[in-house]
Amino acid sequence: RWVEGMAPVFSRAAWKCVWHLIQNDLIHGWGLDMKLGYCAQGDRAEKVGVIDSEYVVHQGIPSLGGPSDTSKLPRRSLDLR
């Protein structure tokens, strides 16, 4: 079994640019790749990479938005969502 998902990683400076591009009402972020290079370094044609296969380990480390509200829930309650 596997789950396909997007796990973008940005610097703080790039995130300030990219978060304006994210539309929560869309199922897919089509066209986002056209803007990521610009947000990351000011040149949309320069050195943008896509990693096709990689593992993601969730360690509960606070992100730019702070710790998750669900981080204090017992494991079983997360499984029942």
LINUR-V326298 format. One line per field, one symbol per residue. phi: phi as a letter, one per 20 degrees, with the letter a starting at -180 (. if undefined). Layout:
# LINUR-V326298
phi=???
This chain:
# LINUR-V326298
phi=.bcebdcfccfgfffgefffeedfeefcegnfffdfffffbncfedlddceebaecdedmegdgenfffefeffgffffef
